[in-house]
Structures are given as C-alpha cells and as structure tokens.
C-alpha cells in the first residue's frame, strides 16, 4: 500500500512522527531482509494474522468503538480516542484514515472495503448495515461479542488438539528409545547366554 501524509495526521492536526518512523523502519527492514518486521511475528493471542492485524486486535478496535458510541460519544470523537489507544501501527493507520475520510463524507465501511486483507467481508457488511440503519452501536456490540466467542472457541480447539499431539509425540519417543537402546541390550543378553530369542523380538 502507498502511504500518504494524511495517514499520519493525528486528531490534533499534528504529524504522527512515531508511527511514520515505525512504518518506515519496517519498510527498510523488509526491503533489506525480505522478511516481515519482528513485531509482525507474535503468538496468536497477540499475534499478527490476517496479513498484519491479529483477530484479537480487530476485536479490541470494535470493542472500544462500540463502548464509546454506546456511551453517547459522537463518531469522529470516538475514532480520535480509539486512534490514540491502538498500538498496532497498521491498524492505527487504518483507524486514522477512517477518521479523516469521515470529514469527506465517506462511511466507515467505505474505508474498510479498501482493507479486506485485514477485515473480514462479513465484518464490513455488518458495519455497513449498522450505518445505513442507524443502529451502528448495537451492531458493533453484537459483532464484538461474536468475534470474542470465535477467538475463544479457536483457542479452545487449539488447546484441545495440543494434548493428543503431546501424547502421540511421547509415545513415538518411547518407541524409538525402546528400539534404539533397550531392544539391542535384550538381544545382546540373550545372545551371550545362548538362549533362543523370542520370535516377536527378532
């Protein structure tokens, strides 16, 4: 994506040099090494997926926006507050662009449609419905609950899969250990005592 100066203009009108420098450093690192920057490689609970923004970070953004709108804060002010609270530079840039585009008559969903790499089309569609029906706070509230349930379910499934994998791995290690160390010693012992080796061990 091509970054423009408007992407780094903060709610108070000043230039966000920290965000600019971080993204600039990331670009230099990627060009030099061909790899993604270190802060884009994390565990799932913090991690980057969806090409640079974690599901939990998407949920956090929607959760904050829902809370502010439900409390009566106007849309642009809500985005200004959320912008300051977001740490992920890529998500922070997107939120700032949404805030700036609101001044030009564009909706939230209009801007998010440019970032389908990070936001699921279903999320964008639901937000668009909320905007058109005037029920955005309610839609965001239901959406953040659904997203959190989805994240927790995936975490439980992942956790449930880890235990059997550990057991299978331990069993394989035991089999390899038996075949490599124990069985040769048993065979050697039978050979030295001239006792016929049981068929199953031959």
Steps between C-alpha positions, in 0.01 A plus 500: 500500500609857425515711817410867471555785741131498598544155652722648770299809597388464862163618639665820626630577149864417573714253306539159668878468458515189722260303281671630185846400624382155609343422163805644323732277703275201425518574127879529508529174694270318256690630196838412650418153634194392305335418833217654700602724792534332839191660653294336224600155629323419827300232673135467404363687803712800404596381163474633159274316270276624222816648347604731779212534749404232752136394546522611862619844389202526262276404792668759724440773243131411461459459876638849568298662222182328618554613859560864405205523261268328749599756764385783273833619359472619139655293223799720416591557866474126562748432219736766632503330842533148357787617277700607804445166675602268216859371499514298178639750242310354207164501681578844638554631147171348379305649792653840430405475133140416596494806726631726223265354238199571721570871435466435126165325526630143484360240736698258717415211269612702195851522645507143632417367152851611403641273771329166439840341555464585869123520556270208420235594237230391747625754756496773236149403386361504855655842567348627174156373607543671837589828329207488259244407767629741764568210735881503486560486880268199533652321200854560629398371843367174355796474264760532776323228703501266198866572424605432859307170504669401173846584636437306823362200308806486274723523807316208668518288185871572471552414867299177466714394204828560680446229769451205258796622295718502813388144590569371149840669499591345835387157379715530187799608709451197726481263201816646347677480836397135544612403150826695523621424852294236683440238229869474392602440863236227541613340175864515611410346836318206338790450257758480780299242695430293185127520562274504197362848438118516508353532151335835566834665582687364198 
